[in-house]
């Protein structure tokens, strides 16, 4: 049964779909909004946010929106819209920061795009809040606890980031996880004071 996502998740999903359609019609403007490495000469100050609304293909968009719906909807209901928006921003910005550092270190001039960094932040948050919740991922379709799913995906991102030149921004994904982790730890520590 379909349940409509809460307002921030819905707005982010609609914005991503709208931006995807816009740049299908006007692809010449898309590079202005990608996250370009600092040394590329194409970096602009809005890109650490704007890149999250772009997607390279319909498949990229579909899977990011599916993950956003699955994990983001529940997290927004738990955190409320304001905290959830902060979580999305922290994941998006930390993913951008880590990716910019990584591309500088390896001397890459390739841009980054997509909401995957934010999505990986949501994934880690879901695993932290609901570690024993059973989920069934699409790949592999094996029921497992959320904490194991998050650990497997985080480990894969690290291994793939260190060992492949696939064009996938694995370190941006890890950066999104780091931003979410730090923010949730901050919230938990602030509550204990």
ABEGO torsion letter per residue (X at the ends): XBBBBBAAAAAAAAAAAAAAAAAAABAAAAAAABBBBAAAGABBAAAAAAAAABBABAAAAAAAAAAAAAAAAAAAAAAEAAAAAAAAAAAAAAAAAAAAAAAAAAGBABBBBEAAAAAAAAAAAAAAABAABBBBBAOBBBBBBAAAAAAAAAAAAAAAAAABBAGBBAAAAAAAAAAAAAAAAAAAAAAAX
